[in-house]
Amino acid sequence: MNPRLVNLLASFIGATSEYALARLEFSVVYADRPPPPVLDRLPDASETTLRERWDRAETQLSAIVRYVKQAEASADTEERTAPAFRRLRRTVRELDQYARALRWVLTVHGGDPR
């Protein structure tokens, strides 16, 4: 498998753990809001994981990005600057950057993870 893909996928998996914590913190602080969508953790940075689970991860991430945008639009300044909100937004941006980089590498290599 392409070393760039391995590194990006490993970074995405690490950021997924950070998202889980940010999601929990956000849900506790903003219990009156629906919780952010779940993002399944990928098991490892392998070709099999990329082939079998990446599309689902991208779909889940799209829903998460939409959620954060809607939450930002409906939040007041105090909420948007609160630590739980900032942490959620930061981790989602990081995940999105890794996902875009992964998609770019896959596109450049014709969808072949090797």
Backbone bond lengths (Angstrom), bond angles and torsions (degrees), N, CA, C in turn:
res aa  C-N    CA-C-N  psi(-1)  N-CA   C-N-CA  omega(-1)  CA-C   N-CA-C  phi
1 M - - - 1.450 - - 1.527 108.66 -
2 N 1.307 115.61 145.87 1.450 122.74 -179.87 1.539 109.42 -57.41
3 P 1.349 117.53 128.43 1.477 119.76 -178.70 1.528 113.50 -59.56
4 R 1.328 117.27 -31.69 1.472 119.63 177.69 1.533 110.38 -63.02
5 L 1.324 114.47 -42.09 1.466 118.48 179.48 1.521 111.40 -64.28
6 V 1.324 116.08 -41.78 1.470 120.24 179.29 1.531 109.45 -59.67
7 N 1.336 116.71 -48.33 1.466 120.42 -178.59 1.522 111.92 -64.56
8 L 1.330 116.77 -43.61 1.455 119.95 179.83 1.526 111.45 -65.60
9 L 1.314 115.80 -43.08 1.464 119.69 -179.91 1.533 110.58 -64.94
10 A 1.323 117.20 -40.21 1.470 120.76 177.43 1.534 110.31 -63.66
11 S 1.320 117.06 -40.63 1.465 120.81 177.84 1.525 110.65 -65.88
12 F 1.323 116.79 -40.31 1.468 121.09 177.64 1.528 109.80 -61.60
13 I 1.318 116.91 -43.13 1.467 121.06 -179.98 1.528 110.29 -62.50
14 G 1.332 117.11 -42.63 1.467 120.66 176.95 1.521 111.92 -62.21
15 A 1.328 116.39 -42.73 1.462 120.88 178.90 1.527 111.13 -66.69
16 T 1.324 117.05 -28.68 1.465 120.92 176.87 1.527 110.39 -62.09
17 S 1.320 116.66 -39.10 1.468 120.59 177.35 1.525 110.68 -64.76
18 E 1.329 116.12 -41.27 1.460 120.39 177.21 1.529 110.85 -63.19
19 Y 1.323 116.00 -39.19 1.465 120.28 178.60 1.529 110.37 -62.79
20 A 1.319 117.08 -41.68 1.469 120.14 -179.71 1.529 110.66 -58.43
21 L 1.325 116.55 -41.44 1.468 120.18 178.38 1.528 111.37 -69.74
22 A 1.330 116.70 -42.18 1.460 120.49 178.99 1.527 110.62 -64.13
23 R 1.322 116.28 -39.41 1.468 121.90 178.29 1.529 110.35 -62.13
24 L 1.322 116.37 -44.16 1.462 121.18 178.95 1.523 110.76 -63.27
25 E 1.326 116.68 -47.72 1.459 120.67 179.90 1.538 110.68 -60.29
26 F 1.326 116.42 -45.43 1.460 121.05 179.25 1.522 110.47 -60.13
27 S 1.318 116.65 -43.18 1.462 121.55 -178.63 1.527 112.26 -65.07
28 V 1.310 116.43 -34.56 1.460 120.24 178.60 1.532 110.53 -72.20
29 V 1.332 115.75 -45.98 1.465 120.17 -177.95 1.526 111.39 -69.01
30 Y 1.329 116.27 -39.23 1.468 121.17 -177.88 1.526 109.96 -112.64
31 A 1.312 115.63 60.59 1.465 121.64 -176.87 1.530 112.39 -63.39
32 D 1.331 116.98 -20.65 1.463 120.27 179.86 1.539 112.29 -79.66
33 R 1.313 117.67 -12.75 1.474 121.97 178.32 1.529 109.50 -95.56
34 P 1.322 116.53 154.46 1.470 117.83 171.00 1.535 108.56 -64.65
35 P 1.304 117.82 143.37 1.472 118.95 -178.28 1.531 111.25 -68.59
36 P 1.333 116.57 154.05 1.464 119.73 174.75 1.532 110.04 -61.20
37 P 1.334 116.86 152.29 1.475 119.96 179.78 1.533 112.17 -60.22
38 V 1.307 114.16 154.35 1.463 121.75 178.09 1.532 109.23 -78.14
39 L 1.317 115.26 145.38 1.460 121.92 172.53 1.519 107.13 -121.96
40 D 1.328 116.74 113.55 1.460 120.64 179.74 1.522 109.54 -63.31
41 R 1.314 115.51 138.31 1.465 120.48 177.82 1.522 108.37 -81.37
42 L 1.324 115.92 130.37 1.461 120.47 176.84 1.518 108.83 -74.80
43 P 1.340 118.11 141.89 1.466 120.14 -173.15 1.529 114.87 -70.79
44 D 1.337 117.07 -34.99 1.464 119.88 -178.31 1.526 109.84 -163.89
45 A 1.315 115.14 170.00 1.473 121.18 -179.86 1.526 108.99 -93.15
46 S 1.321 116.03 70.22 1.459 120.77 -177.22 1.519 111.42 -124.11
47 E 1.304 114.98 165.35 1.458 121.28 177.05 1.533 111.05 -61.75
48 T 1.317 116.31 -39.95 1.459 121.26 179.66 1.530 110.79 -61.35
49 T 1.314 116.11 -45.64 1.459 120.54 178.30 1.517 110.59 -61.26
50 L 1.303 116.14 -45.18 1.462 120.52 -179.89 1.521 110.56 -61.61
51 R 1.294 117.56 -45.19 1.460 122.26 -177.47 1.534 111.59 -68.96
52 E 1.329 116.99 -42.53 1.458 120.87 -171.71 1.530 115.31 -92.32
53 R 1.318 117.48 -23.05 1.468 118.58 -171.91 1.523 115.44 -125.30
54 W 1.328 117.94 -9.72 1.453 119.29 -173.44 1.530 112.69 -65.79
55 D 1.316 117.95 -42.28 1.463 120.06 -178.36 1.532 110.93 -59.21
56 R 1.307 117.06 -41.26 1.468 121.24 178.61 1.532 110.39 -65.37
57 A 1.317 117.00 -41.40 1.469 120.58 178.59 1.525 110.38 -62.05
58 E 1.325 117.30 -41.42 1.465 120.58 178.27 1.529 111.12 -64.26
59 T 1.310 116.76 -40.28 1.463 120.77 178.52 1.527 110.71 -63.55
60 Q 1.325 116.30 -44.86 1.461 120.48 178.39 1.529 110.70 -63.28
61 L 1.322 116.54 -41.75 1.458 120.22 -179.74 1.528 111.12 -64.44
62 S 1.311 117.46 -37.33 1.475 120.24 176.86 1.522 110.73 -60.00
63 A 1.318 116.74 -42.26 1.467 120.72 178.21 1.530 110.79 -64.72
64 I 1.309 116.64 -37.84 1.466 121.42 179.43 1.525 110.29 -66.74
65 V 1.311 117.36 -44.24 1.468 121.36 179.03 1.534 109.81 -60.88
66 R 1.326 116.86 -43.42 1.468 120.52 177.08 1.528 111.05 -60.97
67 Y 1.323 116.30 -42.73 1.469 121.12 179.73 1.532 110.26 -59.02
68 V 1.325 116.77 -47.70 1.465 120.59 -177.71 1.529 110.49 -64.10
69 K 1.325 116.96 -41.34 1.468 119.62 178.38 1.529 110.80 -62.31
70 Q 1.319 116.92 -42.73 1.469 120.43 178.76 1.529 110.73 -66.74
71 A 1.321 116.69 -39.64 1.465 120.38 179.00 1.526 110.63 -64.81
72 E 1.328 116.58 -40.64 1.467 120.20 177.47 1.528 111.12 -63.29
73 A 1.311 116.25 -41.56 1.460 120.59 -178.18 1.522 112.04 -65.62
74 S 1.320 117.20 -32.84 1.462 119.96 -177.19 1.528 113.24 -95.05
75 A 1.332 117.63 -7.04 1.464 120.89 -177.07 1.531 110.60 -87.81
76 D 1.316 114.89 150.97 1.458 118.16 172.86 1.532 108.86 -86.44
77 T 1.308 116.48 175.92 1.466 121.43 -175.46 1.521 111.78 -60.19
78 E 1.315 116.28 -40.32 1.465 120.10 -179.38 1.534 110.79 -61.74
79 E 1.323 116.98 -43.77 1.470 120.53 178.88 1.529 111.05 -65.09
80 R 1.329 116.46 -45.56 1.474 120.05 -178.00 1.520 112.79 -62.76
81 T 1.321 117.18 -26.24 1.463 119.92 -179.28 1.527 112.95 -96.61
82 A 1.314 117.30 -1.62 1.466 121.50 178.76 1.533 109.86 -68.17
83 P 1.326 117.38 144.67 1.472 120.73 -177.67 1.534 114.68 -54.46
84 A 1.330 117.44 -41.35 1.470 119.69 -178.18 1.528 110.64 -65.21
85 F 1.311 116.61 -38.81 1.454 121.10 -179.95 1.530 110.13 -69.23
86 R 1.325 116.20 -45.04 1.479 120.29 179.79 1.526 111.27 -62.76
87 R 1.320 116.55 -40.68 1.464 119.53 -179.81 1.534 111.11 -64.33
88 L 1.322 116.20 -43.42 1.460 119.78 178.11 1.532 110.09 -60.62
89 R 1.310 115.93 -49.11 1.466 120.59 -179.15 1.530 111.21 -60.17
90 R 1.321 117.37 -43.29 1.476 121.85 -179.51 1.530 111.35 -63.64
91 T 1.326 117.42 -44.85 1.467 119.09 -178.29 1.526 111.32 -68.23
92 V 1.334 116.56 -35.52 1.467 119.72 178.12 1.526 110.45 -67.35
93 R 1.311 117.47 -40.81 1.473 120.36 176.47 1.522 111.32 -61.88
94 E 1.321 116.10 -41.71 1.466 120.46 178.42 1.530 110.77 -62.56
95 L 1.323 116.35 -46.53 1.465 120.40 177.64 1.526 111.23 -59.66
96 D 1.312 116.21 -42.68 1.455 120.99 -179.84 1.531 111.06 -63.59
97 Q 1.317 117.09 -40.34 1.474 120.48 178.15 1.533 110.85 -63.74
98 Y 1.312 117.07 -44.46 1.470 119.81 177.79 1.526 110.64 -62.86
99 A 1.325 116.49 -42.10 1.466 120.31 -179.43 1.524 110.78 -63.83
100 R 1.313 117.70 -42.20 1.469 120.80 178.04 1.527 111.17 -63.97
101 A 1.323 116.23 -40.72 1.462 119.73 178.45 1.534 110.65 -65.32
102 L 1.323 116.43 -42.12 1.466 120.49 176.85 1.529 111.10 -60.36
103 R 1.318 116.16 -46.44 1.466 120.38 179.89 1.531 110.23 -62.53
104 W 1.327 117.27 -38.51 1.465 120.98 179.08 1.531 110.27 -63.11
105 V 1.325 117.08 -47.78 1.471 120.37 179.89 1.525 109.76 -62.49
106 L 1.316 117.69 -42.28 1.468 120.38 178.04 1.527 111.11 -62.19
107 T 1.324 116.49 -39.83 1.464 120.60 -179.92 1.528 110.63 -67.31
108 V 1.303 117.25 -44.72 1.474 121.83 -179.64 1.521 110.30 -62.58
109 H 1.305 116.90 -35.88 1.475 120.88 -179.43 1.528 112.34 -94.35
110 G 1.311 116.73 16.41 1.463 121.29 175.88 1.506 114.38 68.59
111 G 1.311 118.28 27.97 1.461 121.09 178.98 1.513 113.53 79.06
112 D 1.329 117.01 0.26 1.461 121.28 179.24 1.508 109.70 -89.84
113 P 1.322 119.28 116.35 1.455 121.29 -178.19 1.523 114.54 -69.95
114 R 1.312 118.53 -5.34 1.476 119.75 -177.81 1.481 113.80 -77.05
